[in-house]
């Protein structure tokens, strides 16, 4: 992972500083993230990320996500992530803003959904073990502790809206 510079924010989502992503994660500083849930025929993309996920190492993520770089908007970060990880240029739909805090991550995230029925070319340096699964299978994976905590949080707090917007 590169030492990308990320905006540090306060609870009002105002920039109060900047730091390298490693410092943001190590010090659990509040920062911005995007999560894009990819839907295809009532199934949702999951995969394993190559990144800092110390606690979630080996667990699946729903969709793709990344930190918003310094001076970047949520929308810019969303399009960057779609292009870098999935080689997709299609615009997703905004679902909702979530505030999330756990032992590793402290973030204000914008969640998006994209219904995409074409072939996806995955960047294997960013995501592996990808597959589309049903919401029932996602629930089963949550019960078996196979999803990252952040993905579980998104599933619990945004998936009703995601399912409606994904149709």
N, C-alpha and C positions, 0 to 999 in steps of 0.2 A: 504494500500500500504506500502510495506517495504521501508526502507530508503536505497535503492540500491545506490551504488556509480557509478556515470556517468562521463565520460570524458567531460570536457569543451574544446571546439575547437575554432579556429579562422576561418576566412572566407576562408582560404586555406585548411581547414579540418585537421589542425595540432593540436595535444593535447597541451593545455596551462595550464591545471589544472584539478582538480577533485572536485566533490561535491556530496552530496546526491541529489537524484532526486527531492525531495521537494524543495530544495534550487535552483536547476536548473530551475524549473518551476516558483517558486515565484520571482526569480530575472530575469527571461526570458533570461537565458544564452544560448548561441549557443551550441548545442549538436547534436549528431548523432541519427537517428531513422531509423527503417525499417518499410516498409508497404508492406504487402503481399496481393494481390488481388486474390481471389479464384474464378475461373470460372467453370461453369458446363452448357453445352448445351446452350451457348450464354447468360447465365444469370450469375450474379455476387453476391457473398455473401455480405450481409449487416448485421449488428448487433449493439447492444448497449454495450459499454464497461463499466466495473466497474473501474473507476480510477479518476484521478485528474481533469477531464475535466469540470472545473468550468463554463466556458462560453458555452461549448457544452453539458452540462448535459442534458440528455434525447434525444439527437440527435443521429442519426444513423452514423455509420462509414462504409465505403466501405472496406471490408476485415478486416485484423487485423494489428495492429502495436504496436511497443514498442520502448523504448529507448535502444540504444546499451550501454551495461554496460562498465565500465572502463576496459581497456585492452582486450576488446572483438572486433572481427571484425564484419562488417556488416553481413557477411555470417553466423558467429556463432550465432548472435542475431536472424537472420531470421530463422535458424533451431530450435533454442530454442523456439521462439514464436510459430512456427508451432506445435511443440511437446506439449508445455504447454497448448495452447488454443484449438487446434483442434486434437491433438493426431495423427499428420501426419508426416511421415518420408520422403515423396517424395520431390525431389529437384525442386524448382521453377526456373523460368527464370528471369534474371535481365532485367528490362525495361529501367530505367534511373535514374539519380540523379536529385533531386529537392532541391532547397533552398527555405525555407518557413519561413515567419515571420508574426505573427499577435499579438494581444493583450496578448495572453497567451504563445504561442509557438514560438520558434526561433530555427530552425533545418536545418541540411543538411540530407536529407532522401534518402535512396536507395529504389526504388520501384521495387517489384518483382511481377510476375504473376504465378499462378499455376493452370493448368487445372486439376480438380480432380472430377472424376465421381463416386467414391465409397461413401459409407455412412460415414458421419463425426460424430465423437463423440465429442460434444462441452463441454468444461469446463465451466459449468454454473457460476463458481466463477469469470470468466474472461470476458464472453460475453453472452448476453441474446438476446431474440427477434430476433433470426437469421432467415434469409430467403434468397432465391436466387431470384433476380429480373432482369428485362431487362434494357438495357441502357435507353430506353424511360422512364421507371419508375424512374430511377435514376435522369434523367433530371427533371421530374415532382417533385420529392422530393426536388431537389435543388431549384426549383421555389417556393416551399412551405416552404422553410427554415427548412427542416427536417433533412438535412445532416450537420455534423460538418463542420466548415470552412476548415479544413485540407483535409477532404474527397472531398469537392467541388473543392479545388485547384488541387488535384490529378486528379479528373475527367476532369477538364478543360485542364490540362497540360500534362496528360500522357495517357488518355484513348484511343486515336487513336492507339498508340503503343500497349497498353494492349490488345485491341480487335484483332489486327493482331497476336500477340504472343499467344493468348488464343485458337486459332483454332487448 
